[in-house]
Amino acid sequence: MAETDDDARWMGLALTEARRALATGDVPVGAVVVGPDGVPVGVGHNAREADGDPTAHAELVALRAAAATLGRWRLDDCTLVVTLEPCVMCAGATVLARIPRLVLGAWDPKAGACGSQWDVVRDRRSLHRVEVKGGIREPECAALLRTFFATRR
């Protein structure tokens, strides 16, 4: 699938969600799961610090919310939009949820698992492959992270 005007709009919602993580000192990453009718069915932001949960990454929070909203774990007609390239855990969850399309903002050259360090979502050995569209509103997504980490150094 090609980039759509909606990709940038959904990334705006993911960025809004990412900023919510700042209130709890979590890394500002946000995610949105868009349902088959073009309506968000799940949103999330990093909550590892807030919840004391190592798995509370934005993508997993959003995937759980989408599954609850739709009443099913198989999200094979949804799109995942996230401000930062997913890590290995989140890329694996994306594959297992059968997400067909991933839209990401900033690439993560240190820990990204959707093309940077690994390519879990497109590995030919996987049960399911995900189409990846990267770089959507990348400057905004990257700036949010750079600002966050600059205050921590």
LUMDOKOL-415146 format. One record per residue (C-alpha): residue number from 1; z, y, x. Coordinates in steps of 0.25 Angstrom, whole numbers, plus 5000, padded with zeros to 4 digits. Each point is the difference from the previous one (the first is absolute). Layout:
<NUM <Z Y X>>
...
This chain:
<1 <5000 5000 5000>>
<2 <4997 5014 5005>>
<3 <5010 5011 5000>>
<4 <5001 5007 4987>>
<5 <5005 5014 4997>>
<6 <5012 4993 4994>>
<7 <5004 4995 5013>>
<8 <5004 5014 5005>>
<9 <5007 5002 4987>>
<10 <5008 4987 5001>>
<11 <5003 5003 5014>>
<12 <5006 5013 4995>>
<13 <5010 4993 4991>>
<14 <5003 4990 5012>>
<15 <5003 5013 5009>>
<16 <5009 5005 4989>>
<17 <5008 4987 5000>>
<18 <5000 5000 5015>>
<19 <5008 5013 5000>>
<20 <5010 4994 4991>>
<21 <5004 4991 5012>>
<22 <5005 5012 5008>>
<23 <5012 5002 4991>>
<24 <5006 4987 5005>>
<25 <4995 5001 5015>>
<26 <4990 4990 4997>>
<27 <4986 5000 5007>>
<28 <4991 5008 4991>>
<29 <4990 4989 4995>>
<30 <4996 5000 4986>>
<31 <4992 4990 4992>>
<32 <4993 4999 4986>>
<33 <4994 4988 4993>>
<34 <4989 5004 4991>>
<35 <4997 4991 4988>>
<36 <4987 4995 4995>>
<37 <4999 5012 4990>>
<38 <5002 5010 5011>>
<39 <5015 5003 4996>>
<40 <5011 4998 5010>>
<41 <5008 4987 4997>>
<42 <5010 5001 5012>>
<43 <5005 5011 5010>>
<44 <5009 4999 5012>>
<45 <5005 5006 5013>>
<46 <5007 4995 5012>>
<47 <5015 4997 4996>>
<48 <5005 4992 5011>>
<49 <5011 5010 5004>>
<50 <5003 5003 4985>>
<51 <5001 4985 4996>>
<52 <5004 4994 5013>>
<53 <4988 4990 4998>>
<54 <4991 4997 5012>>
<55 <4989 4996 4989>>
<56 <5001 5013 4993>>
<57 <4986 5005 5005>>
<58 <4992 5010 4991>>
<59 <4990 4989 4997>>
<60 <5009 4989 4996>>
<61 <5008 5010 4991>>
<62 <4987 5004 4993>>
<63 <4995 4985 4999>>
<64 <5013 4996 4994>>
<65 <4999 5011 4990>>
<66 <4986 4997 4997>>
<67 <5003 4985 4998>>
<68 <5011 5004 4990>>
<69 <4992 5010 4992>>
<70 <4988 4990 4999>>
<71 <5009 4988 4998>>
<72 <4993 4992 5011>>
<73 <5000 4998 5015>>
<74 <4985 4999 5001>>
<75 <4995 5014 5002>>
<76 <4985 4996 5001>>
<77 <4995 5012 4992>>
<78 <5008 5011 5007>>
<79 <4999 5009 5012>>
<80 <5011 5003 5010>>
<81 <5000 5014 5006>>
<82 <5009 5003 5011>>
<83 <5003 5012 5010>>
<84 <5001 4991 5012>>
<85 <4993 4987 5004>>
<86 <5008 4989 4996>>
<87 <5008 4991 5010>>
<88 <4999 4985 5001>>
<89 <5010 4998 4989>>
<90 <4994 5009 4990>>
<91 <4986 4996 5004>>
<92 <5004 4985 4997>>
<93 <5006 5005 4986>>
<94 <4987 5007 4997>>
<95 <4992 4987 5003>>
<96 <5010 4991 4992>>
<97 <5000 5010 4988>>
<98 <4984 4998 5000>>
<99 <4998 5015 5001>>
<100 <4985 5002 5001>>
<101 <5000 5014 5006>>
<102 <5009 5008 5009>>
<103 <4999 5015 5002>>
<104 <5008 5005 5012>>
<105 <5002 5014 5006>>
<106 <5004 5000 5015>>
<107 <4997 4988 5009>>
<108 <5012 4994 5007>>
<109 <4995 4997 5015>>
<110 <5014 4994 5003>>
<111 <5003 4991 4988>>
<112 <4989 5000 4991>>
<113 <4995 4987 4994>>
<114 <4987 5004 4993>>
<115 <4991 5002 5012>>
<116 <5008 5007 5011>>
<117 <5009 4990 5006>>
<118 <4997 4988 4991>>
<119 <4991 4998 4988>>
<120 <5008 4992 4991>>
<121 <4993 5004 4988>>
<122 <4986 4996 5004>>
<123 <5003 4988 5009>>
<124 <4990 4989 4996>>
<125 <5011 4990 5000>>
<126 <5008 5007 4989>>
<127 <5000 4995 4985>>
<128 <4995 5014 4996>>
<129 <4993 5012 5007>>
<130 <5002 5014 4997>>
<131 <4990 5011 5001>>
<132 <5006 5012 5008>>
<133 <4997 5014 4999>>
<134 <5007 5009 5010>>
<135 <5001 5014 5004>>
<136 <5002 5006 4986>>
<137 <5007 5013 5002>>
<138 <5004 4995 5014>>
<139 <5004 5014 5005>>
<140 <5010 5002 4990>>
<141 <5006 4986 5001>>
<142 <5001 5001 5015>>
<143 <5006 5014 5000>>
<144 <5011 4995 4991>>
<145 <5004 4989 5009>>
<146 <4998 5008 5013>>
<147 <5010 5011 4994>>
<148 <5010 4989 4996>>
<149 <5000 4994 5014>>
<150 <5000 5013 5007>>
<151 <5014 5003 4993>>
<152 <5005 4987 5005>>
<153 <4997 5002 5015>>
